[in-house]
Amino acid sequence: MRGKVIVFEGLDGVGKTTLAKAIGSRKGWIYYRTPPPAFFKECVGLDIRTQTEKRFYKFIECLLHSSREIKKIISQGINVAVDRWIWTTLSYHFAFDQKLQSHWKQNRPDLYPEVLKPDLSFLVSISDQSEWFHRLDKREELTLNDQIILGDQKKRGQIRQLFEQINPGFIKLDNSGSIDHALGQVNSLLN
């Protein structure tokens, strides 16, 4: 029996990692973070403002690697909760480089089928902006790219809009309240 794959997408700081880890610990699923350790430093270290295309294709390479790893896991009947997937990569990069979006649509649609399709994909948000900023203040580390995006309200809006354009099938999940409330919504869809 094949395991399930669910992904949590959204802006940084909305609770994707917290939700994916909680599903892992409370339901016995494997938590999978992208980019995985083998790619993390290289992907995150590239400045999204100046190296968008190089960074983008490094993230795509990472997703292909992750797809292969997750396919092996779910083939054993194990369920996987993923923190970030293809829609984060597409939305963030396209917001910084519209030419990249055009180039991708014309030249790389063949790559997308190789990326594992999740059983459920959640677009996580926090409707209470003050709560979102409060949570971000508590984060241990913000990358340069996190700081750029957090400081640019227009760019955040553009990224949110791209998420919805690229994947209109998202299940929207407001994570403004307690983790238990958000997990209850996720569990109701998994059962």
Backbone as ProteinMPNN parsed JSONL, in Angstrom:
{"seq_chain_A": "MRGKVIVFEGLDGVGKTTLAKAIGSRKGWIYYRTPPPAFFKECVGLDIRTQTEKRFYKFIECLLHSSREIKKIISQGINVAVDRWIWTTLSYHFAFDQKLQSHWKQNRPDLYPEVLKPDLSFLVSISDQSEWFHRLDKREELTLNDQIILGDQKKRGQIRQLFEQINPGFIKLDNSGSIDHALGQVNSLLN", "coords_chain_A": {"N_chain_A": [[0.83, -1.181, 0.0], [0.565, 2.177, -0.872], [2.039, 5.02, 0.661], [0.804, 8.236, 1.882], [1.235, 11.644, 0.763], [1.508, 14.838, 1.989], [1.645, 18.364, 1.589], [2.851, 21.476, 2.851], [2.533, 24.77, 2.106], [3.38, 28.259, 1.62], [3.955, 31.67, 2.733], [7.083, 32.522, 4.32], [7.324, 31.875, 7.778], [4.664, 31.341, 8.442], [4.035, 28.969, 9.623], [4.504, 26.512, 8.396], [6.556, 24.579, 8.775], [6.195, 23.931, 11.482], [3.613, 22.794, 11.408], [4.015, 20.591, 9.645], [5.948, 19.118, 11.055], [4.475, 18.575, 13.364], [2.41, 16.933, 12.388], [3.994, 14.811, 11.702], [5.029, 13.975, 14.256], [2.687, 13.521, 15.77], [1.048, 11.845, 14.289], [2.666, 9.875, 13.411], [3.91, 10.144, 10.98], [6.483, 10.712, 8.51], [8.488, 13.528, 8.685], [9.468, 15.761, 6.21], [11.78, 17.964, 5.023], [12.187, 20.585, 2.691], [14.497, 22.811, 1.176], [16.323, 19.695, 1.301], [18.91, 18.563, 3.658], [21.293, 18.113, 2.071], [21.14, 20.041, 0.109], [20.525, 22.427, 1.296], [22.228, 24.635, 2.329], [23.444, 25.604, -0.032], [21.222, 26.309, -1.643], [19.774, 28.199, -0.056], [21.732, 30.037, 0.422], [22.114, 31.538, -1.894], [21.446, 34.688, -3.177], [18.264, 35.845, -3.7], [17.607, 38.129, -5.101], [19.663, 38.737, -6.875], [20.615, 36.428, -8.051], [18.614, 34.939, -9.252], [17.845, 33.095, -11.353], [19.862, 31.084, -11.282], [19.569, 30.235, -8.635], [16.903, 29.384, -8.687], [16.962, 27.128, -10.474], [18.605, 25.491, -8.984], [16.936, 24.986, -6.818], [14.933, 23.59, -8.194], [16.374, 21.328, -8.985], [16.812, 20.311, -6.439], [14.134, 19.689, -5.739], [13.57, 17.628, -7.526], [15.369, 15.702, -6.64], [14.337, 15.385, -4.027], [11.781, 14.408, -4.677], [12.407, 11.868, -5.697], [13.458, 10.68, -3.374], [11.237, 10.785, -1.617], [9.368, 9.247, -3.023], [10.485, 6.693, -2.717], [10.12, 6.357, 0.034], [7.295, 6.475, 0.382], [6.586, 4.292, -1.127], [6.934, 2.233, 0.565], [4.752, 2.273, 2.116], [4.677, 4.289, 3.96], [3.688, 7.381, 5.358], [4.143, 10.853, 4.472], [4.885, 14.139, 5.506], [5.408, 17.237, 4.127], [7.443, 20.09, 4.155], [7.284, 22.829, 2.352], [7.117, 22.901, -1.184], [6.889, 22.454, -4.727], [5.354, 24.709, -5.401], [6.11, 26.769, -3.704], [8.738, 27.232, -4.552], [8.254, 28.042, -7.241], [6.519, 30.308, -6.9], [7.956, 32.169, -5.227], [10.302, 32.631, -6.75], [9.322, 33.499, -9.25], [8.129, 35.87, -8.499], [10.28, 37.514, -8.168], [11.488, 37.527, -10.621], [10.159, 38.035, -13.494], [10.766, 37.376, -16.112], [11.866, 34.9, -15.815], [9.625, 33.401, -15.186], [8.225, 33.447, -17.644], [10.116, 32.156, -19.268], [10.214, 29.655, -17.998], [7.584, 28.692, -18.433], [7.624, 28.391, -21.201], [9.775, 26.654, -21.73], [10.236, 24.617, -19.79], [8.058, 22.932, -18.967], [8.027, 20.204, -19.124], [9.501, 19.249, -17.032], [8.036, 19.409, -14.69], [6.191, 17.147, -14.42], [7.906, 15.211, -13.373], [8.218, 15.906, -10.776], [7.004, 14.91, -7.729], [3.537, 14.517, -7.19], [1.543, 15.728, -4.643], [-0.821, 14.217, -2.307], [-2.489, 15.885, -0.85], [-2.445, 19.413, -0.765], [-1.646, 22.154, 1.129], [-2.223, 25.587, 1.541], [-0.858, 27.649, 3.641], [-1.633, 30.276, 5.843], [-1.562, 33.302, 7.817], [-3.975, 35.137, 9.075], [-4.005, 37.244, 10.837], [-1.974, 39.837, 10.889], [-0.35, 41.044, 12.861], [0.082, 38.933, 14.608], [1.523, 37.256, 12.929], [3.924, 38.757, 12.513], [4.778, 38.793, 15.16], [5.333, 36.081, 15.586], [7.432, 35.793, 13.775], [9.357, 37.406, 14.945], [10.126, 35.782, 17.02], [11.561, 33.814, 15.836], [14.56, 31.938, 15.463], [16.487, 32.348, 13.481], [16.764, 34.336, 10.611], [17.052, 34.188, 7.183], [18.916, 36.043, 4.673], [17.267, 36.284, 2.435], [14.743, 35.816, 3.596], [14.563, 38.156, 5.138], [14.516, 40.138, 3.163], [12.057, 39.648, 1.886], [10.249, 39.861, 4.003], [10.462, 42.52, 4.581], [9.172, 43.76, 2.502], [6.162, 44.499, 1.663], [4.631, 44.629, -0.688], [5.897, 42.737, -2.335], [5.425, 40.419, -0.847], [2.637, 40.243, -1.138], [2.505, 39.815, -3.882], [3.735, 37.318, -4.079], [1.914, 35.721, -2.618], [-0.292, 35.946, -4.327], [0.71, 34.667, -6.611], [0.997, 32.046, -5.627], [-1.709, 31.252, -5.511], [-2.477, 31.505, -8.19], [-0.815, 29.685, -9.528], [-1.401, 27.234, -8.32], [-4.476, 26.608, -8.122], [-5.859, 24.695, -6.742], [-5.219, 24.546, -4.061], [-5.752, 23.76, -0.618], [-6.928, 25.935, 1.631], [-5.536, 27.096, 4.625], [-5.856, 28.615, 7.594], [-3.627, 29.626, 9.94], [-3.728, 31.161, 12.225], [-4.61, 30.748, 14.811], [-4.383, 28.344, 17.442], [-2.016, 25.622, 17.263], [-3.263, 23.188, 17.546], [-5.846, 23.686, 16.623], [-5.403, 24.215, 13.858], [-4.257, 21.747, 13.137], [-6.422, 20.104, 13.603], [-8.104, 20.766, 11.479], [-6.546, 19.819, 9.344], [-6.405, 17.072, 10.008], [-9.107, 16.352, 9.757], [-9.418, 16.312, 7.039], [-7.674, 14.324, 6.317], [-8.777, 12.006, 7.304]], "CA_chain_A": [[0.0, 0.0, 0.0], [1.344, 3.413, -1.005], [1.814, 6.042, 1.671], [0.313, 9.528, 1.427], [2.12, 12.797, 0.843], [0.857, 16.141, 2.089], [2.628, 19.45, 1.595], [2.457, 22.753, 3.428], [3.14, 25.865, 1.365], [2.989, 29.583, 2.084], [5.038, 32.594, 3.047], [7.909, 32.163, 5.47], [6.834, 32.29, 9.074], [3.239, 31.083, 8.674], [3.889, 27.741, 10.396], [4.587, 25.298, 7.565], [7.434, 23.616, 9.432], [5.536, 23.512, 12.722], [2.515, 21.887, 11.055], [4.552, 19.346, 9.076], [6.573, 18.365, 12.148], [3.424, 18.11, 14.27], [1.782, 15.774, 11.742], [4.965, 13.725, 11.842], [5.128, 13.446, 15.619], [1.397, 13.112, 16.327], [0.407, 10.792, 13.489], [3.659, 8.874, 13.035], [4.37, 10.362, 9.622], [7.839, 11.242, 8.381], [8.589, 14.946, 8.324], [10.477, 15.953, 5.17], [12.008, 19.39, 4.791], [12.894, 20.993, 1.485], [15.472, 21.877, 0.603], [16.905, 18.762, 2.269], [20.248, 18.969, 4.108], [22.316, 18.101, 1.022], [20.959, 21.205, -0.759], [20.049, 23.593, 2.034], [23.144, 25.793, 2.357], [23.64, 26.14, -1.372], [19.982, 26.948, -2.104], [19.424, 29.353, 0.763], [22.826, 31.006, 0.368], [22.077, 32.361, -3.103], [20.582, 35.861, -3.022], [17.152, 35.753, -4.651], [17.52, 39.349, -5.913], [20.711, 38.841, -7.889], [20.943, 35.134, -8.657], [17.32, 34.274, -9.29], [17.787, 31.927, -12.239], [20.739, 30.043, -10.741], [18.936, 29.761, -7.409], [15.69, 28.687, -9.091], [17.259, 25.799, -11.005], [19.135, 24.703, -7.875], [15.756, 24.524, -6.09], [14.28, 22.562, -9.014], [17.211, 20.134, -8.814], [16.497, 19.837, -5.096], [12.804, 19.077, -5.753], [13.667, 16.345, -8.234], [16.036, 14.818, -5.676], [13.367, 15.117, -2.961], [10.733, 13.551, -5.24], [12.922, 10.492, -5.748], [13.556, 10.18, -1.999], [9.899, 10.593, -1.048], [8.754, 8.104, -3.712], [10.993, 5.479, -2.06], [9.505, 6.252, 1.36], [5.86, 6.147, 0.297], [6.433, 2.956, -1.709], [6.956, 1.309, 1.702], [3.516, 2.467, 2.869], [4.896, 5.311, 4.989], [3.151, 8.701, 5.024], [5.144, 11.916, 4.557], [4.438, 15.533, 5.571], [6.506, 18.005, 3.52], [7.532, 21.526, 4.399], [7.609, 23.499, 1.085], [7.187, 22.036, -2.36], [7.175, 23.171, -5.969], [4.661, 25.992, -5.512], [6.936, 27.776, -3.029], [9.834, 27.54, -5.473], [7.745, 28.813, -8.37], [5.957, 31.6, -6.489], [9.0, 33.077, -4.757], [11.218, 33.014, -7.82], [8.614, 34.269, -10.268], [7.882, 37.212, -7.961], [11.5, 38.304, -8.306], [11.993, 37.521, -11.99], [9.055, 37.707, -14.401], [11.323, 36.718, -17.301], [12.036, 33.5, -15.439], [8.302, 32.791, -15.294], [7.97, 33.242, -19.074], [11.07, 31.136, -19.726], [9.773, 28.383, -17.429], [6.364, 28.251, -19.126], [7.943, 28.023, -22.58], [10.84, 25.665, -21.922], [10.437, 23.578, -18.798], [6.891, 22.238, -18.414], [8.304, 18.772, -19.097], [10.147, 18.907, -15.773], [7.057, 19.343, -13.609], [5.668, 15.801, -14.156], [8.856, 14.422, -12.595], [8.076, 16.293, -9.379], [5.933, 14.145, -7.101], [2.278, 15.213, -6.925], [1.059, 15.363, -3.309], [-2.224, 13.849, -2.155], [-3.121, 17.127, -0.406], [-1.52, 20.555, -0.663], [-2.217, 23.209, 1.953], [-1.656, 26.932, 1.487], [-0.96, 28.115, 5.02], [-1.53, 31.723, 6.016], [-1.939, 33.85, 9.119], [-4.772, 36.319, 8.736], [-3.668, 38.306, 11.794], [-0.618, 40.273, 10.554], [0.45, 41.288, 14.075], [0.488, 37.612, 15.096], [2.565, 36.78, 12.022], [5.168, 39.454, 12.849], [5.174, 38.327, 16.492], [5.973, 34.771, 15.415], [8.707, 35.982, 13.09], [10.301, 37.947, 15.929], [10.568, 34.69, 17.881], [12.384, 32.865, 15.073], [15.973, 31.98, 15.814], [17.329, 32.837, 12.395], [16.135, 34.733, 9.354], [18.032, 34.303, 6.113], [18.872, 37.306, 3.947], [16.079, 36.263, 1.582], [13.592, 36.028, 4.486], [14.545, 39.564, 5.517], [14.111, 40.917, 1.976], [10.629, 39.443, 1.65], [9.494, 40.379, 5.143], [10.498, 43.974, 4.533], [8.546, 44.245, 1.271], [4.758, 44.091, 1.686], [4.177, 44.434, -2.065], [6.449, 41.462, -2.804], [4.679, 39.346, -0.157], [1.337, 40.146, -1.799], [2.732, 39.225, -5.196], [4.009, 35.889, -3.861], [0.634, 35.109, -2.251], [-1.109, 35.886, -5.538], [1.286, 33.625, -7.462], [0.612, 30.748, -5.061], [-3.084, 30.926, -5.891], [-2.544, 31.357, -9.646], [-0.09, 28.492, -9.951], [-2.112, 26.046, -7.837], [-5.802, 26.978, -7.616], [-6.41, 23.583, -5.964], [-4.781, 24.549, -2.668], [-6.671, 23.807, 0.519], [-6.456, 27.082, 2.412], [-5.459, 26.789, 6.044], [-5.477, 29.782, 8.405], [-2.882, 29.16, 11.096], [-3.656, 32.269, 13.178], [-4.917, 30.284, 16.163], [-3.491, 27.344, 18.039], [-1.57, 24.533, 16.399], [-4.27, 22.132, 17.634], [-6.957, 24.052, 15.746], [-4.969, 23.983, 12.471], [-4.105, 20.294, 12.956], [-7.764, 19.533, 13.534], [-8.57, 20.947, 10.1], [-5.774, 18.898, 8.51], [-6.83, 15.701, 10.343], [-10.446, 16.082, 9.228], [-9.271, 15.994, 5.618], [-6.911, 13.084, 6.162], [-9.6, 10.86, 7.725]], "C_chain_A": [[0.881, 1.253, 0.0], [1.011, 4.38, 0.127], [1.296, 7.322, 1.044], [1.393, 10.589, 1.568], [1.257, 14.046, 0.951], [1.935, 17.205, 2.158], [1.992, 20.703, 2.188], [3.253, 23.846, 2.732], [2.683, 27.19, 1.958], [4.209, 30.437, 2.351], [5.842, 32.089, 4.238], [7.259, 32.685, 6.742], [5.377, 32.003, 9.352], [2.988, 29.773, 9.425], [3.951, 26.462, 9.603], [5.396, 24.209, 8.271], [6.778, 23.066, 10.685], [4.428, 22.506, 12.422], [3.037, 20.549, 10.534], [5.202, 18.487, 10.158], [5.517, 17.794, 13.094], [2.687, 16.906, 13.686], [2.711, 14.571, 11.892], [4.954, 13.127, 13.235], [3.799, 12.916, 16.149], [0.741, 11.965, 15.568], [1.392, 9.709, 13.051], [4.118, 8.975, 11.592], [5.833, 10.8, 9.649], [7.737, 12.707, 7.987], [9.729, 15.082, 7.318], [10.585, 17.444, 4.871], [12.692, 19.604, 3.445], [13.347, 22.441, 1.668], [16.057, 20.967, 1.673], [18.346, 19.159, 2.604], [21.318, 19.038, 3.018], [22.279, 19.353, 0.148], [20.783, 22.516, 0.003], [20.976, 24.805, 1.944], [23.303, 26.428, 0.988], [22.395, 26.882, -1.871], [19.72, 28.25, -1.365], [20.508, 30.438, 0.676], [22.827, 31.897, -0.857], [21.045, 33.471, -2.946], [19.513, 35.866, -4.112], [17.055, 36.995, -5.537], [18.509, 39.34, -7.075], [21.016, 37.537, -8.61], [19.681, 34.288, -8.826], [17.339, 33.013, -10.136], [18.644, 30.783, -11.712], [20.103, 29.407, -9.503], [17.706, 28.913, -7.754], [16.003, 27.267, -9.568], [17.938, 24.905, -9.966], [17.965, 24.16, -7.04], [15.008, 23.45, -6.879], [15.058, 21.248, -8.913], [16.932, 19.486, -7.454], [15.148, 19.121, -5.066], [12.808, 17.73, -6.472], [14.323, 15.293, -7.339], [15.047, 14.402, -4.58], [12.25, 14.202, -3.449], [11.177, 12.099, -5.271], [12.992, 9.886, -4.34], [12.173, 9.867, -1.42], [9.18, 9.424, -1.726], [9.213, 6.787, -3.091], [10.312, 5.269, -0.717], [8.049, 5.812, 1.243], [5.623, 4.782, -0.345], [6.44, 1.875, -0.622], [5.713, 1.459, 2.586], [3.623, 3.511, 3.973], [4.375, 6.652, 4.484], [4.188, 9.786, 5.29], [4.456, 13.282, 4.573], [5.62, 16.412, 5.162], [6.342, 19.496, 3.799], [8.111, 22.175, 3.146], [7.685, 22.481, -0.048], [7.329, 22.913, -3.592], [6.528, 24.549, -6.029], [5.389, 27.107, -4.773], [8.069, 28.196, -3.957], [9.354, 28.422, -6.615], [7.308, 30.212, -7.938], [7.028, 32.593, -6.065], [9.881, 33.552, -5.91], [10.54, 33.846, -8.904], [8.324, 35.692, -9.796], [9.097, 38.111, -8.125], [11.996, 38.389, -9.74], [10.887, 37.073, -12.947], [9.547, 37.045, -15.685], [11.507, 35.226, -17.038], [10.714, 32.753, -15.56], [7.966, 32.495, -16.759], [8.85, 32.127, -19.627], [10.63, 29.751, -19.247], [8.566, 27.839, -18.187], [6.67, 27.761, -20.54], [8.855, 26.809, -22.677], [10.878, 24.509, -20.943], [9.182, 22.871, -18.294], [7.091, 20.729, -18.336], [8.911, 18.328, -17.775], [9.124, 18.683, -14.659], [6.495, 17.935, -13.386], [6.625, 14.916, -13.349], [8.792, 14.746, -11.107], [6.836, 15.605, -8.826], [4.705, 15.014, -6.83], [1.766, 14.78, -5.541], [-0.421, 14.954, -3.331], [-3.05, 15.054, -1.717], [-2.062, 18.219, -0.346], [-2.245, 21.701, 0.038], [-1.472, 24.516, 1.719], [-1.925, 27.554, 2.851], [-0.793, 29.629, 5.051], [-1.832, 32.069, 7.467], [-2.678, 35.137, 8.818], [-4.468, 37.506, 9.638], [-2.205, 38.711, 11.579], [0.243, 40.516, 11.793], [0.926, 39.967, 14.676], [1.618, 37.045, 14.231], [3.909, 37.437, 12.35], [5.682, 39.033, 14.226], [5.901, 36.981, 16.382], [7.331, 34.896, 14.738], [9.766, 36.534, 14.035], [10.878, 36.859, 16.816], [11.457, 33.683, 17.151], [13.845, 33.043, 15.429], [16.819, 32.629, 14.728], [16.482, 33.193, 11.186], [17.24, 34.845, 8.314], [17.921, 35.685, 5.473], [17.612, 37.376, 3.091], [14.799, 36.43, 2.394], [13.453, 37.516, 4.795], [14.083, 40.454, 4.362], [12.601, 40.849, 1.81], [9.796, 40.039, 2.782], [9.442, 41.897, 5.133], [9.767, 44.574, 3.345], [7.11, 43.717, 1.168], [4.222, 43.81, 0.281], [4.646, 43.083, -2.613], [5.725, 40.288, -2.138], [3.308, 39.145, -0.802], [1.45, 39.481, -3.158], [2.965, 37.711, -5.07], [2.72, 35.152, -3.514], [-0.249, 34.922, -3.488], [-0.599, 34.788, -6.48], [0.955, 32.224, -6.944], [-0.759, 30.337, -5.588], [-3.25, 30.765, -7.397], [-1.946, 30.031, -10.094], [-0.799, 27.218, -9.514], [-3.47, 26.447, -7.259], [-6.442, 25.884, -6.761], [-5.958, 23.534, -4.516], [-5.956, 24.466, -1.702], [-6.129, 24.919, 1.415], [-6.591, 26.784, 3.897], [-4.971, 28.021, 6.797], [-4.863, 29.265, 9.7], [-2.735, 30.269, 12.14], [-3.863, 31.814, 14.617], [-3.897, 29.295, 16.678], [-3.118, 26.288, 17.005], [-2.618, 23.41, 16.402], [-5.456, 22.419, 16.721], [-6.594, 23.769, 14.282], [-4.832, 22.488, 12.193], [-5.452, 19.585, 12.885], [-8.333, 19.632, 12.132], [-7.864, 19.974, 9.162], [-6.254, 17.459, 8.736], [-8.195, 15.372, 9.766], [-10.387, 15.74, 7.745], [-8.505, 14.701, 5.375], [-7.752, 11.838, 6.487], [-10.695, 10.553, 6.737]], "O_chain_A": [[1.824, 1.362, 0.784], [-0.15, 4.538, 0.503], [1.339, 7.486, -0.175], [2.324, 10.464, 2.364], [0.385, 14.287, 0.116], [3.009, 16.979, 2.717], [0.795, 20.956, 2.052], [4.483, 23.852, 2.762], [1.71, 27.237, 2.711], [5.347, 29.988, 2.214], [5.341, 31.322, 5.06], [6.718, 33.79, 6.775], [4.879, 32.387, 10.41], [1.856, 29.496, 9.821], [3.498, 25.42, 10.078], [4.966, 23.058, 8.351], [6.805, 21.858, 10.922], [4.313, 21.484, 13.099], [2.552, 19.493, 10.94], [5.026, 17.269, 10.176], [5.647, 16.665, 13.568], [2.373, 15.962, 14.411], [2.265, 13.459, 12.173], [4.879, 11.908, 13.387], [3.789, 11.948, 16.91], [-0.035, 11.201, 16.141], [1.004, 8.741, 12.398], [4.651, 8.015, 11.036], [6.35, 11.207, 10.69], [6.996, 13.072, 7.074], [10.828, 14.576, 7.547], [9.603, 18.094, 4.514], [13.644, 18.905, 3.098], [12.619, 23.227, 2.273], [16.267, 21.391, 2.809], [18.936, 19.992, 1.916], [22.163, 19.933, 3.042], [23.277, 19.692, -0.487], [20.882, 23.594, -0.583], [20.551, 25.882, 1.527], [23.298, 27.652, 0.862], [22.507, 27.96, -2.454], [19.474, 29.285, -1.985], [20.216, 31.623, 0.84], [23.494, 32.931, -0.853], [19.89, 33.204, -2.614], [19.828, 35.888, -5.302], [16.478, 36.924, -6.622], [18.217, 39.879, -8.142], [21.621, 37.553, -9.681], [19.684, 33.083, -8.574], [16.89, 31.961, -9.68], [18.202, 29.634, -11.698], [20.106, 28.185, -9.352], [17.501, 27.847, -7.173], [15.377, 26.31, -9.114], [17.853, 23.68, -10.063], [17.996, 23.009, -6.604], [14.501, 22.497, -6.288], [14.463, 20.181, -8.771], [16.83, 18.264, -7.344], [15.02, 18.067, -4.442], [12.117, 16.799, -6.057], [13.887, 14.143, -7.29], [14.934, 13.221, -4.249], [11.815, 13.314, -2.716], [10.413, 11.202, -4.913], [12.631, 8.726, -4.138], [11.968, 8.816, -0.812], [8.454, 8.684, -1.062], [8.414, 5.861, -2.953], [9.965, 4.143, -0.363], [7.621, 4.882, 1.927], [4.573, 4.175, -0.133], [6.008, 0.746, -0.856], [5.623, 0.86, 3.658], [2.744, 3.601, 4.83], [4.591, 7.017, 3.328], [5.004, 9.671, 6.204], [3.566, 13.552, 3.766], [6.692, 16.347, 5.763], [5.255, 20.063, 3.688], [9.314, 22.079, 2.906], [8.223, 21.383, 0.094], [7.851, 24.024, -3.493], [7.082, 25.464, -6.639], [5.3, 28.27, -5.169], [8.326, 29.388, -4.126], [9.979, 29.436, -6.923], [7.7, 31.198, -8.561], [7.009, 33.743, -6.502], [10.17, 34.743, -6.025], [11.131, 34.796, -9.417], [8.28, 36.618, -10.606], [8.962, 39.331, -8.211], [12.836, 39.233, -10.051], [10.703, 35.878, -13.179], [8.83, 36.243, -16.283], [11.326, 34.399, -17.932], [10.688, 31.599, -15.989], [7.477, 31.411, -17.076], [8.38, 31.261, -20.365], [10.672, 28.786, -20.01], [8.53, 26.661, -18.541], [6.042, 26.818, -21.019], [8.725, 26.014, -23.608], [11.506, 23.492, -21.239], [9.252, 22.241, -17.239], [6.406, 20.05, -17.572], [8.841, 17.148, -17.432], [9.338, 17.848, -13.78], [6.331, 17.549, -12.229], [6.182, 13.964, -12.707], [9.251, 13.964, -10.275], [5.749, 15.711, -9.395], [4.826, 16.12, -6.302], [1.577, 13.588, -5.3], [-1.164, 15.301, -4.249], [-4.184, 15.226, -2.164], [-0.928, 17.98, 0.071], [-3.305, 22.151, -0.396], [-0.242, 24.547, 1.7], [-3.051, 27.933, 3.174], [0.072, 30.189, 4.377], [-2.298, 31.23, 8.239], [-2.082, 36.113, 8.36], [-4.656, 38.654, 9.236], [-1.297, 38.014, 12.031], [1.44, 40.225, 11.779], [2.04, 39.884, 15.193], [2.552, 36.43, 14.744], [4.924, 36.747, 12.455], [6.892, 38.929, 14.431], [6.944, 36.772, 17.002], [8.272, 34.185, 15.089], [10.938, 36.171, 13.938], [11.996, 36.992, 17.312], [12.041, 32.799, 17.778], [14.31, 34.158, 15.667], [17.756, 33.371, 15.022], [15.593, 32.439, 10.79], [18.245, 35.519, 8.537], [16.952, 36.408, 5.702], [16.962, 38.419, 3.03], [13.868, 37.103, 1.95], [12.356, 38.07, 4.722], [13.341, 41.413, 4.572], [11.943, 41.872, 1.616], [8.757, 40.652, 2.538], [8.482, 42.492, 5.622], [9.746, 45.796, 3.197], [6.877, 42.624, 0.65], [3.454, 42.869, 0.081], [3.885, 42.374, -3.272], [5.444, 39.281, -2.787], [2.868, 38.011, -0.991], [0.596, 38.682, -3.542], [2.448, 36.928, -5.867], [2.456, 34.077, -4.053], [-0.871, 33.875, -3.669], [-1.396, 34.064, -7.078], [0.667, 31.321, -7.729], [-0.945, 29.212, -6.052], [-4.079, 29.97, -7.842], [-2.512, 29.34, -10.941], [-0.803, 26.228, -10.246], [-3.605, 26.609, -6.046], [-7.465, 26.125, -6.12], [-6.276, 22.58, -3.806], [-7.02, 25.035, -1.947], [-4.999, 24.842, 1.897], [-7.618, 26.289, 4.361], [-3.817, 28.425, 6.659], [-5.512, 28.548, 10.461], [-1.736, 30.318, 12.858], [-3.341, 32.435, 15.543], [-2.705, 29.395, 16.389], [-3.816, 26.092, 16.01], [-2.834, 22.759, 15.38], [-6.011, 21.503, 16.115], [-7.375, 23.159, 13.552], [-5.243, 22.013, 11.135], [-5.598, 18.583, 12.185], [-8.97, 18.697, 11.646], [-8.494, 19.375, 8.291], [-6.481, 16.718, 7.78], [-8.429, 14.245, 9.332], [-11.208, 14.968, 7.249], [-8.676, 14.059, 4.339], [-7.464, 10.747, 5.995], [-11.471, 9.62, 6.945]]}, "name": "protein", "num_of_chains": 1, "seq": "MRGKVIVFEGLDGVGKTTLAKAIGSRKGWIYYRTPPPAFFKECVGLDIRTQTEKRFYKFIECLLHSSREIKKIISQGINVAVDRWIWTTLSYHFAFDQKLQSHWKQNRPDLYPEVLKPDLSFLVSISDQSEWFHRLDKREELTLNDQIILGDQKKRGQIRQLFEQINPGFIKLDNSGSIDHALGQVNSLLN"}
